[in-house]
Amino acid sequence: MRILDSHLHLWDPTVLAYDWLEGDLNAPFAAAELAEDRIEDVQREAAVFVQADPRTSQALDEVRWVDSIAEETGVIGIVAGARLHKKCALRAHLDALSEYERVVGVRHLLQGERDGFALRRAFIEGAGEIAARGLTFDACVRAHQIPDVTALADAVPDLRIVLDHLGKPAIGTSEDPLPPSVEWVRDLCTLAERPQVMLKLSGLPAESSGHIDEDQMVPFLDAALEAFGADRLMWGSDWPVSSVDSEGDPLYFPGNRDDWCHTIADWARERGADVDGIMWGNAARFYGLPAD
């Protein structure tokens, strides 16, 4: 099996400033740490780095740093941070990003923005600029914001969008799991009607405090498959965020990346879905990366 991790984070607080880091996450997670958390039993491994939300002024510095360690970390694509509503500043930022061949898309982290933020005219104009430059957009929202992603897809139909982390549905805990909510399933299916949108099978462990319970996860994976079909799903580790217990005293689980990879591959195989597509090909196609 070959894997293209569509959602890998890297950071080092001694290099850049991350105001949101705390607990076990407030430490370097870069080349050396990733080398100790490789996935077993794979023939080939590569990754797409997704911006880790350093201070806004350091968005370009983050790309420069990740690009410098790309060979060590297997990164073949970079999703850079960008503020889509900043108009002229966005154009200058995108011009600077164009100097880096590995940059394939951008992310404006929407989960912390007000509802409806992505529907502001300035944001939509920025999204149009992203689409015109052939870049993709990672939409990271909470479940109740999925309709905003649908509206954005309608407003900018040329923009290729991927919904991160299945839209962050409420899944409960391994001790007290929740079933998929009617609202989440409805909104996911409505979004899936937009053919330019894909979905990342990522982030669910983070929603369950770093714990991976297959019985808890499978109903959400099945709903995603039903809505999007196997050819519009891509696996992502969300490393290291999905490897930390966020409840009580944080605890890093270094085996989670491997476990989540094989959980998804085994689930896809059991469902008769295209394992290679979910684990490599779909992400490669979406981000414009080598298919082979």
C-alpha positions in Angstrom: 0.0 0.0 0.0 1.2 3.5 -0.7 -0.1 6.5 1.2 -0.3 10.2 0.5 -1.1 11.9 3.8 -3.4 14.7 2.8 -3.3 16.5 6.1 0.1 16.6 7.9 1.0 19.4 10.3 4.6 20.3 11.2 5.7 23.0 13.6 8.5 24.1 15.8 7.9 26.8 18.5 11.6 27.7 18.4 11.3 28.7 14.7 7.8 30.3 14.6 5.2 31.5 17.0 2.0 29.6 17.6 -0.3 31.3 20.0 -2.7 28.4 20.2 -0.2 25.7 21.2 -0.5 24.2 24.7 0.1 21.1 26.7 1.9 18.3 24.8 1.5 20.1 21.5 3.6 23.0 22.6 6.8 21.2 21.4 8.6 20.6 18.1 6.8 18.3 15.7 9.0 18.3 12.7 11.4 16.1 10.8 12.9 14.2 13.8 9.6 13.6 15.5 7.9 12.5 12.3 10.7 10.1 11.6 9.8 8.3 14.9 6.1 8.1 14.0 6.3 6.6 10.5 3.5 4.4 9.2 4.3 0.7 9.1 3.8 -1.8 6.2 3.6 0.8 3.4 5.6 0.7 0.1 5.6 4.5 -0.4 4.8 7.4 1.9 4.4 11.1 1.0 2.5 14.0 2.5 0.7 17.3 2.0 1.6 19.8 4.6 -1.4 21.9 5.8 -0.7 25.2 7.5 -0.4 25.0 11.3 -1.7 28.5 12.1 1.3 30.4 13.2 0.9 34.2 13.7 -0.5 35.7 10.6 2.6 37.7 9.9 4.6 34.5 9.7 2.5 32.7 7.0 5.1 33.0 4.4 7.9 32.2 6.9 6.0 28.9 7.6 6.0 28.0 3.9 9.7 28.8 3.6 10.5 26.7 6.6 8.4 23.7 5.5 9.9 23.9 2.1 13.4 23.7 3.6 12.6 20.4 5.3 10.3 18.9 2.7 12.8 16.3 1.5 13.3 15.1 5.1 9.6 14.9 5.9 8.3 13.6 2.6 6.2 16.7 1.9 5.4 17.0 -1.8 2.6 19.6 -1.5 2.0 22.6 0.7 -1.3 24.2 1.7 -0.3 27.6 2.9 -2.0 30.0 5.3 -3.8 32.9 3.6 -6.3 35.6 4.7 -8.8 35.6 1.9 -10.6 38.7 2.9 -7.5 41.0 2.8 -7.8 41.9 -0.9 -4.6 43.7 -1.9 -2.6 42.0 0.8 -3.9 38.6 -0.5 -2.6 39.3 -4.0 0.8 40.2 -2.7 0.9 37.1 -0.5 -0.2 34.8 -3.4 2.5 36.4 -5.6 5.1 35.5 -2.9 3.7 32.0 -2.6 4.0 31.4 -6.3 7.8 31.3 -5.8 7.4 27.9 -4.1 6.6 25.1 -6.4 5.3 22.9 -3.7 2.5 25.3 -2.8 -0.7 23.7 -4.2 -3.4 25.4 -2.1 -4.3 27.7 0.8 -6.3 27.6 4.0 -8.0 30.4 5.8 -8.9 28.7 9.1 -12.7 29.3 9.3 -13.6 27.3 12.4 -12.7 30.3 14.6 -14.5 32.9 12.4 -18.1 34.1 12.9 -20.8 32.1 11.1 -21.2 33.6 7.6 -17.7 34.9 7.4 -17.0 32.9 4.2 -20.0 34.6 2.6 -18.7 38.1 3.0 -18.1 39.8 -0.4 -14.4 40.4 0.4 -13.9 36.7 1.2 -15.7 35.5 -1.9 -13.6 37.8 -4.0 -10.5 36.4 -2.4 -11.8 32.9 -3.1 -12.2 33.9 -6.7 -8.6 35.0 -6.8 -7.5 31.6 -5.4 -9.5 29.8 -8.1 -8.1 32.0 -10.8 -4.6 31.1 -9.8 -5.4 27.4 -9.9 -5.0 26.9 -6.2 -7.2 24.7 -4.0 -8.9 25.7 -0.7 -9.0 23.7 2.5 -12.2 24.4 4.4 -11.8 23.7 8.1 -15.1 24.4 9.8 -17.2 23.1 12.7 -20.3 21.0 11.8 -22.7 23.8 12.1 -20.7 25.8 9.5 -20.8 23.3 6.7 -23.7 25.2 5.0 -21.3 28.1 4.7 -18.9 25.9 2.7 -21.8 24.9 0.5 -22.7 28.5 -0.1 -19.0 29.3 -0.9 -18.9 26.5 -3.4 -22.0 28.0 -5.1 -20.6 31.5 -5.1 -17.2 30.4 -6.6 -17.9 27.2 -8.6 -14.4 27.2 -10.1 -12.8 26.9 -6.6 -11.8 23.3 -5.8 -12.6 22.8 -2.1 -11.8 20.0 0.3 -13.7 19.8 3.6 -11.2 19.0 6.4 -12.0 16.5 9.1 -15.4 15.5 7.8 -16.6 18.9 9.0 -15.8 18.1 12.6 -19.0 16.3 13.6 -19.7 15.6 17.3 -18.8 12.0 17.9 -18.7 11.8 21.6 -16.0 9.7 23.4 -15.0 6.1 23.1 -16.8 5.5 26.5 -19.9 7.5 25.4 -20.0 7.6 21.6 -22.6 9.6 19.7 -24.2 8.6 16.4 -24.0 10.8 13.4 -26.5 13.7 13.8 -29.3 14.2 11.3 -28.1 17.7 10.8 -24.6 16.7 10.0 -25.6 14.0 7.6 -28.0 16.4 5.8 -25.5 19.1 5.5 -22.8 16.7 4.3 -25.0 15.3 1.6 -26.0 18.8 0.5 -22.4 19.8 0.2 -21.5 16.6 -1.7 -24.0 17.7 -4.4 -21.3 20.2 -5.4 -18.9 18.2 -7.7 -15.9 20.4 -7.1 -15.9 19.6 -3.4 -14.0 16.6 -1.8 -13.7 15.4 1.8 -10.9 14.4 4.1 -11.1 11.4 6.3 -9.1 13.1 9.0 -9.5 14.6 12.4 -12.0 12.2 14.0 -9.5 11.1 16.6 -9.0 14.7 17.7 -12.8 14.9 18.2 -12.5 11.9 20.5 -9.6 13.2 22.6 -7.0 11.3 20.6 -8.7 7.9 21.0 -9.3 5.6 18.0 -12.3 3.3 18.4 -13.3 1.7 15.1 -16.9 1.1 16.2 -17.2 4.7 17.1 -15.7 6.0 13.8 -17.3 3.7 11.3 -20.8 5.2 11.2 -19.3 8.6 10.3 -17.0 7.0 7.6 -20.0 5.2 6.1 -22.0 8.4 6.0 -19.1 10.1 4.2 -18.8 7.3 1.7 -22.5 7.4 1.1 -22.5 11.1 0.5 -19.3 11.6 -1.5 -18.5 8.3 -3.0 -15.0 6.7 -2.8 -13.5 8.8 -5.6 -14.0 12.0 -3.6 -12.5 10.9 -0.3 -8.9 11.2 0.9 -7.1 10.0 4.0 -5.3 12.5 6.2 -3.6 11.9 9.6 -4.1 15.3 11.1 -0.7 14.6 12.8 0.1 15.5 15.6 -3.2 17.1 16.6 -5.1 13.8 16.3 -2.5 12.1 18.5 -3.1 14.0 21.7 -5.6 13.5 24.4 -7.2 16.9 24.9 -9.2 15.8 28.0 -7.6 16.2 31.4 -3.8 16.0 31.3 -2.7 15.9 27.7 -1.0 12.8 26.6 0.7 12.2 23.2 -0.1 8.9 21.5 2.8 8.4 19.0 1.1 5.4 17.4 -2.1 7.1 16.3 -0.9 8.1 12.9 -0.2 4.5 12.0 -3.5 3.3 13.6 -5.6 5.8 11.8 -4.0 5.0 8.5 -4.8 1.3 8.8 -8.2 1.9 10.3 -9.2 3.8 7.1 -7.5 1.4 4.7 -9.2 -1.6 6.4 -12.5 0.1 6.4 -12.3 1.0 2.7 -11.2 -2.6 1.9 -14.2 -4.0 3.8 -16.5 -1.7 1.9 -15.1 -2.6 -1.5 -13.9 0.9 -2.0 -10.8 1.9 -4.0 -8.1 1.8 -1.2 -5.4 3.2 -3.4 -7.6 6.1 -4.4 -8.5 7.0 -0.9 -5.0 6.6 0.4 -3.2 8.2 -2.5 -4.9 8.9 -5.9 -7.7 11.1 -4.9 -5.5 13.5 -2.9 -3.0 13.5 -5.7 -5.7 14.4 -8.3 -7.2 17.1 -6.1 -3.9 18.8 -5.3 -2.4 18.3 -8.7 0.4 16.0 -7.5 2.0 13.0 -9.2 -0.5 10.1 -9.5 2.4 7.6 -9.6 
